[in-house]
Amino acid sequence: MRRIHHSILLLFAFFSSVAFSQETTPTKKQVDVLLRDAGNAFVNLEIDKSLNLSKKALDNAYLLKDDVLKAKAYNLIALNFEEFYDVKKSIEYYEKALEYANATSNDSLKCWVNNNLGSVYSYRENNLKKSIPYYKEALKAAKKINDSIEITYTNLNICGAYFAENDFERGLVYLKTPEKFINKSDLVEAKITQSTLYGSYYSHLNQDEKAEYYYKRAIQFGTINKDNLYESYVSDVYKDFSNFYKKKKDYEKALYYLDLHDKLVEKIYNDDRVKKAKLSGSSIEFSEYERKISQIEEEKDIQYKNLRKSKVIVGLFLIILLTLGLLTYNYYKNYKLIRKLNGKLLKANEDLKVAKEKAEEASQLKSQFVSTISHELRTPLYGVVGITNIIVDEHKELEKSPHLNSLKFSARYLLSLVNDLLQINKIEENRVNLENMIFNVCDEINTIADSLEFIAIKNNNKITTEIDTDIPEYLIGDKLRLSQVVLNLLSNALKFTKDGEIKVIVNQERIEGNKHFINFKIKDNGVGIAKEDQEKIFDKFVQIERKEGDYQGTGLGLSIVKKLVEVFDSTITLESELGKGTTFSFTIGFIVDESKRNEIINNIEVDLSTHHLYKILVVEDNKINQVVTRKILQNNNFVCKVVDDGYTAIDLLETEKYDLILMDINMPVINGFETTKLIRKKGYTIPIVALTAFDKQEISEQALSCGMNDVIIKPFDSSRLIMIINNSIQNTNSEPKTS
């Protein structure tokens, strides 16, 4: 089988015929014309002409300092070398072409050169381990620009490489993938290669009739086009067909097709053509040597200039030495003055210690204040959200009421502000600990995108996701913190974009041991951020003014994003231009470890809840919250008893049996922790779940140590409360922790 050249020659199809004017400095367009003519010459097997035109194009590309043109010229020279001159040299020129291609943003060019390098190693060097990575890089570049033709040719090349290894099962996937596209297209090379590969595949399966059909089909396609280059494809088909008949022991037909192959090879690779190729190839190599010599001369000139500078440096060194002597004398004089000032500094240091202690005390007071305010705000919010839901349940005619919806939105908005304040306070005090959870990054990103679809529709925006298929299916890390970062960035992009597109791009950047570093980009084409404002946007409570609209918010979202990314030992970068959009980017390392994954899966609690008629005792002093909690429990078929304080609850347990207690923490007379301790002291093993407006991280340790089974934070989703109740009751056989 023969590799496909078409992906290389595509670059000559983009240029119409342009006259080459005799100017001193060539233009890019003129160099493109040279490359087009060189490509056409290669197709017609006019190798000396192709090489001479390619050399001229390369010289002009260096004059223009254009990496794209250099890559194209080196690529075409390598192609000629590979066919008629020196395969080893062709690899050198392909690698130069790839070096210059990678210095550009031209994905088509990267695709072509990677394809060629893959083919050299596959078909010339028989080094399949080296060829397939190049092919896959080519496929990645082709998919990035959604080039159907390049995707087709690259898939066929990968298939051919796997077939050459006799790995027909893996190769067949790449053969089937472009099948529909090839059948609908008029790509002769693709049809020849496809038919030959199917011939090889069915020959491997010993389905001789099908194999013979596809080989003949390949020859038929090859005779449609009379270009000399296509004859080289047909010659290889003859060779494969001959081997097929040889395998069948039909030596007469095998000899017939081998003779056709030899005649075509003799016609294509005749001595005259090879000699011309060698002559032109030598000229190109000589030019490369001259270029290297010129580079060495430039380096020598730089070294000479540096030598002259070194003499100046010696003179400066003597001056510096003299200056140091004067400074030493001055230092001695200042030493006495410093000793005098040292006493004052010691006193100032004592003052600083006092100031530090006061600052630490103020920080502690601030944390207590934030915690208290959060609790005091969450408690009435629980009532607002709960009563609103009760109204909707009892009065279905108000379900679409704009006033009721506004009330629910306002409550949710106020809750998000409270959570943002608490989150930023936690991060600043280093109280955020990352957790290890198994997750699929594709699922997480798509879930976030789906959840924000209503915001996108509001501003007539479109959310798209591009996720690298090389990323492992399951990663281990803190998916909740990651989701919070992506959610905030995506929400921010949607807020400042109208009638536009927001892209979430996720790529695997590198692998270090069992850690896979994943790069995330959130890119929008919205209003953008002025350069003078870009350093400010990650500060707390900052809202950059925009002329085009009124954008509300606390200004905490991006500050939380920056600090959470830092918790992941990473940094976030920003690229933005007014009127053109903004791109946020960060890279996080996640673990890929099968044994650890299984360990985490085995430790996940499975909800085996059943809907039994359970009796629940609610200990809550707030009358509104009593109404809300009772309503939620009754709506889910629980029997509910509500009391105002802990002592009443303890007395009630002596006369009545309950399946679970929902215990408020912040109550008068006796708080929830002390009440729980007394209940455990009396020997009751009934599950107790803390129902509180305090932050979970602040009270979890104290709650478990006093004998509580779980904690749920107000306001909460009613389904989560029901799940925790069911799980806690089912686990009553386990011993509760006691103080």
C-alpha positions, 0 to 999 in steps of 0.5 A: 500500500502507498501513502497519500500525497494529496494532503501535501499538494492541497496547498497549491490549489489555493492560488490562481495563476499570477505572473511573477514580476521581476522585483528585487524583493519578492512578495508572499504571493509570488513565492506561493506561485513558485510553490504551486508550480513546484507542486504541479511539477512534482505531480507530473514527476518533473522532479528537477523542475520541482526541486529548482522551483522549491529551492527558489521559493525557500531562498525567497521565504528566508528573505521574507522571514516567513515561517509559513513559506519556509515550512511549505518549501521544506515540506515540498523539498522533503517530498521530492527527496523521499521519492527520488533522492535520499529518504534520510535527508527527506526526514531532515527536511520534514523535521525542518518543515515541522519546526517552522510549521509549529512556530505558526498558527497554521493547523493545515500546515501542521497536519500536512507535515505530520502526515508526511513524517508519519508516512516516511517512518511507516512506508520508508523506514518501517518504523510504525511506533514512530509513524502513528504518533505523527499521524495522530498529531495530524488528525488532531490538527485536521479535527481542530480546523474541521477539514473533512478531506484531511481527516479522511486522508489521515484516517486512511494513513493510520489504517495502513500503518496498523494493517502493516503491523497486522493489527487489522482490528484496530486499523479497521476503525480508521478505515470505516470512519471516513467511508461515507465521505469517500463514497460521496466525494470525487477524491481519486487518491482516497478511493484507490487507497480505500479499495487497496486497504479493503483488498488487504483486509479481506485477503487477511480474512481469506475472503478472496472474492471480496479481496479480488473485487477491491484490488480491481476496483483500486486499479480501475480508479487509478486508470481514470486520472492520467497524471504521472503521480497516479501511476505510482499509486497504481504500481503499488496496487499491482504489487499488492495484487501480485502478492495476493495471487502469490498467497493464493498460489495463482503464480501466473496472475501473480507474475502478470501483475508483478510485471505490470508493477515493474514496468511502471516502476521502471517508467517512473523511477528511470535513471534520467529522472533520478540523475536530475533529482540528485543534481537538483538535490545536491544544489539544495543541500549546497544552499543549506550548507551556505546558509549554515556557514552564513549563520556561523559567520554571523555568530563569529561577528557577534562574538567579536563584538562581545570581545570588544565589549569585554574590554570595556567591561574590564575598565568598568570593573576597575571603576567599580572596584574603586567605588567599592573602596569608597563605599566600604569607607562610607559603610564604616562611618554609617556603621556607628550611626546604624548601631545608634538607630538599632535601639530605636528599631528594637522598640519599633519591632516591639510596637509591630508585635503589638500591632500584629497581635491586634491584627490577628485579633481583628481577623478573628473577630472578622471571621466570627462576624462573617460566620454570625452574619451568614447564620443570621441571614440564612435562618430567615432565608430558609423561611422565605424560600420555604414559605414561598414553596409552600405558597406555590404548592398550596396555590397552584394558580400562583405558580407563574406569578411574576411577583412570586418568581421575583421573590424566589429569585431575590432569595436565591440571589441573597443566598448566593451573596452570603455564600460568596462572602463565606467562601472568600473568608474561608479561602483567605484563612486557608480553610479550604481542603481539596477532596478526592472524587472520581469524575468525568470532565466531559460530563462535568463541563456539559452539565455546567453548560446545560445549567447556564443555558437559560442565561445564554438564551436571555442574551441570545448567546451560544455555548459550545464545548471542545473537549480533548478525546485524549483526556482519560475517562475518569479523573480523581480530584476536587470536582466541586471546586473545579465546577465552581471555577468553571461555573463562575467564569462561564457565568461571567462570560455570559453576563458580558456577551450579547448575540455571541458565542462562549467556548469552553475548551479543554485539552490535555497539556502534559502527563507527569507520572500518574498526574494528567495536567488539563488546560481549561479555556473559557473564551467569549467574543463579548465586550472585553476588558481594557488593559488598565482594568485587567489587573483589577478584576481579580480583586474583591468587590471590584466591578469594572465599569462597562459603557454598553450596559448595567452589569450587576453583581458583588464583584466576588466571583473572579476573586473566588476563581483566582483563589480557588485556582491557587488552591489547586497550585495553579494560576489563571491567565487573562487575554482580552481586548475591548470589543473583541472578547476575553479568554481565561485560561488555567491548568490543573493536575488530576490523578489517574490511578485505577487502584485509587479509583476503585478504592474511592468507588468502594467508599461511596455510600449508596442511597438505598432509601425506601419510603417508609412511614417514619416518625420525625422529632423536630427541635427548632425554636424559630416558628417560621422555620417550624412551619417550613420543616413540618410542611416539607416532612408532611409532603414526603409522608413523614409523621412529624412532631415539633418542639421548641427546646432541647429539654422538651425533646429529652422529656418526649423521648421518655414517653414516645418513640421516634425514628430520627431527630432534626436538631437545630443548633442555635437555640435558647436555654440549651443549644443543639450540641448540649441537647445531643450530649444529654440524649446520648448520655441517657443511652438513646441511639436514635439518629440525630441530624443537625439542621442549622444555618451555620457553615458545615465546615465550622460545625461538622467536627463538633457535631460528630464529637457530641454524637450527631450523625450528619449535618444539613445546612439551611436553606436546603433542597428538600430532596437532599433532606429526605435522602439524609433522613432515609440514609441515617435511619437505615444506618442506625445499627452503627454506633454513634460517636459520643462525647 
